[in-house]
């Protein structure tokens, strides 16, 4: 189960990296159903929620992470980030500070703390800024000043001033109104209207300022683009043209226009035969066209070229994965497994690890199916029957087990093996085989009788009587089922003393208990329960012990 949870976590990580946030959340949630105390899973799901803009859910998972492992600083970092996104900066500051207690030099925590402190200081500074509309003499100033006296007669203007007094932050949206500029000129003593004539004011709302993390990300992206452009500018002309053909090929590929895609990728290969990506792109087209052998051939060629030109190991890994997928489509799971393993030796991609697990399961299933042979199964069953008749139950058990592997759909073999387990006093395994037998063939009367006898031996009389009843429903003339049912009813309605008296009245039971060897064996069974298995290898002793179990004098669990 732990392996399954790890597999789901890897799939969630891959989805998160690819920006498939809903899928990532689903994978992490499934993993948590298997391993609900795994703090890493809660942390990862918190990250996925945060990326999706679901900050409350991100906070809940972050808090769960911290509660499960308080000394793991990433949990505090997740919590601080979620609180910051929610605008709860004071709480975010506390979360970051709490994490730094465990790891004072953690850069991520220090950076997060610095950002929320900066936001808190900025908010405090903004609160201290003067509101020009809030003075007690504002109305009298505006009413008496020549610039605003006429406007003051307009009720809508007075309402505008009242709105700005109550909500000064709305001023940014009102600057397009010339009356606001005139009013500010009067209140601040600055001729803003003159400035406006020289340079028109931008009345559009300012774009929201990015938070420091987003600004940093944008700077990095801009730097990356500059570097890429510089690299591109430095390329020889043939490589530039090859990249252009590749882009055209990609566009055609996305539109499923594979003929055009092949044409452009082939031109790219001609222009720059040292770049393996153009060949792997050709292979991808052939894969989509279900020409898997051609895809394999091209990927092998691409790997050779990549090795010669020191290509990135991730590109080599990707080519091996594509070969593996092609072999998988061709049902050649052994070669698929080999190439997935080669890919992982180059780069351990979560997606390829999942593909390897899938193909390994397919190989095991193929091996199981290849082993099935009803003829050999019948031979093994007959050998088992012969050993059973001779009282060689352990040997019979081996033969029946082999018969089941060779033909797992034969219900009767499960029933025969259940009889062996009963003789060896392995009632729990015998009961399991009876259930398998009846699942395959629910109308098999002997299977129900055998199940009833095992349950009877385990002194589960109510369940045993149910099994015997089912056998009688299927075959009203089944005397073994009727006898078993009656015995169960007697056991159910009798007290232990009556059971003992009935058993002691049976001449066969009396003879067994008078046997000195049997008395010694029974005493040994009480002191050394494991010794029973050795005694059951003797058919005569096994028969006598079975009689004592059926009479209710002894029980084995």
HELIX and SHEET records of a PDB file:
HELIX    1   1 UNK A    2  UNK A   17  1                                  16    
HELIX    2   2 UNK A   21  UNK A   34  1                                  14    
HELIX    3   3 UNK A   39  UNK A   51  1                                  13    
HELIX    4   4 UNK A   55  UNK A   68  1                                  14    
HELIX    5   5 UNK A   73  UNK A   85  1                                  13    
HELIX    6   6 UNK A   89  UNK A  102  1                                  14    
HELIX    7   7 UNK A  107  UNK A  128  1                                  22    
HELIX    8   8 UNK A  138  UNK A  144  1                                   7    
HELIX    9   9 UNK A  146  UNK A  152  1                                   7    
HELIX   10  10 UNK A  155  UNK A  166  1                                  12    
HELIX   11  11 UNK A  168  UNK A  170  5                                   3    
HELIX   12  12 UNK A  171  UNK A  174  1                                   4    
HELIX   13  13 UNK A  178  UNK A  188  1                                  11    
HELIX   14  14 UNK A  192  UNK A  198  1                                   7    
HELIX   15  15 UNK A  212  UNK A  234  1                                  23    
HELIX   16  16 UNK A  237  UNK A  254  1                                  18    
HELIX   17  17 UNK A  258  UNK A  271  1                                  14    
HELIX   18  18 UNK A  276  UNK A  288  1                                  13    
HELIX   19  19 UNK A  292  UNK A  308  1                                  17    
HELIX   20  20 UNK A  313  UNK A  329  1                                  17    
HELIX   21  21 UNK A  333  UNK A  346  1                                  14    
HELIX   22  22 UNK A  350  UNK A  371  1                                  22    
HELIX   23  23 UNK A  374  UNK A  389  1                                  16    
HELIX   24  24 UNK A  393  UNK A  406  1                                  14    
HELIX   25  25 UNK A  411  UNK A  423  1                                  13    
HELIX   26  26 UNK A  427  UNK A  440  1                                  14    
HELIX   27  27 UNK A  445  UNK A  457  1                                  13    
HELIX   28  28 UNK A  461  UNK A  474  1                                  14    
HELIX   29  29 UNK A  479  UNK A  492  1                                  14    
HELIX   30  30 UNK A  496  UNK A  504  1                                   9    
HELIX   31  31 UNK A  507  UNK A  514  1                                   8    
HELIX   32  32 UNK A  516  UNK A  527  1                                  12    
HELIX   33  33 UNK A  531  UNK A  535  1                                   5    
HELIX   34  34 UNK A  539  UNK A  551  1                                  13    
END                                                                             
